[in-house]
């Protein structure tokens, strides 16, 4: 699993939820400010990530404003997934 795979999954999830094309999503844009994800959406996204990558993620670490973009969230998920597989 790569960060790029995770970012692609997040992008596809946002696009599906918001009726966007994945090309319309800037991977470095704040997805909260853009209106792509809200607090409930973040819980749903984390649930989908856990199912897709078969790993329990630390939701408290992910559910904060420290990772407000696709790329930043993908980096954090990648780090957590690596801990799951070790």
RAGISUL-V892710 format. One record per pair of residues at least 12 apart in sequence whose ideal C-beta (glycine too) atoms are under 10 Angstrom apart, sorted by the first residue. I is the first residue (numbers start at 1). J is the second residue. Records with the same first field share a line. If there is no record, write none. Layout:
I->J / J
//
This chain:
1->52 / 53 / 55 / 77 / 78 / 81 / 82 / 85
2->74 / 78
3->71 / 74 / 75 / 76 / 77 / 78 / 79 / 81
4->27 / 71 / 74 / 78
5->52 / 53 / 74 / 78
6->49 / 52 / 53 / 70 / 71 / 73 / 74 / 75 / 76 / 77 / 78 / 81
7->25 / 27 / 69 / 70 / 71 / 72 / 73 / 74 / 75 / 77 / 78
8->22 / 27 / 70 / 74
9->45 / 48 / 49 / 52 / 53 / 70 / 74 / 77
10->22 / 25 / 27 / 31 / 36 / 37 / 45 / 48 / 49 / 52 / 69 / 70 / 71 / 73 / 74 / 77
11->23 / 24 / 25 / 26 / 27 / 31 / 36 / 70 / 71 / 74
12->25 / 48
13->36 / 37 / 41 / 44 / 45 / 48 / 49 / 52 / 70
14->31 / 34 / 36 / 37 / 41 / 45 / 70
15->36
16->48
17->36 / 37 / 41 / 44 / 45 / 48
18->31 / 34 / 35 / 36 / 37 / 41
20->34 / 36
22->70
24->36
25->69 / 70
26->69 / 70 / 71
27->69 / 70 / 71 / 72 / 73 / 74
28->68 / 69 / 70 / 71 / 72
29->68 / 69 / 70 / 71
30->65 / 68 / 69 / 70 / 72
31->45 / 67 / 68 / 69 / 70 / 72 / 73
32->65 / 68 / 69
33->68 / 69
34->68 / 69
36->69 / 70
37->68 / 70 / 73
39->63
42->59 / 62 / 63 / 64 / 67 / 73
43->59 / 62 / 63
45->62 / 63 / 73 / 77
46->58 / 59 / 62 / 63 / 73 / 77
47->59
49->62 / 73 / 74 / 77 / 80 / 81
50->77 / 80 / 81 / 84
52->77
53->77 / 78 / 80 / 81 / 84 / 85
54->81 / 84 / 85
55->77 / 80 / 81 / 82 / 83 / 84 / 85
56->80 / 84
57->76 / 77 / 80 / 81 / 83 / 84
58->76 / 77 / 79 / 80 / 83
61->76 / 77 / 79 / 80
62->76 / 77 / 80
64->76
//
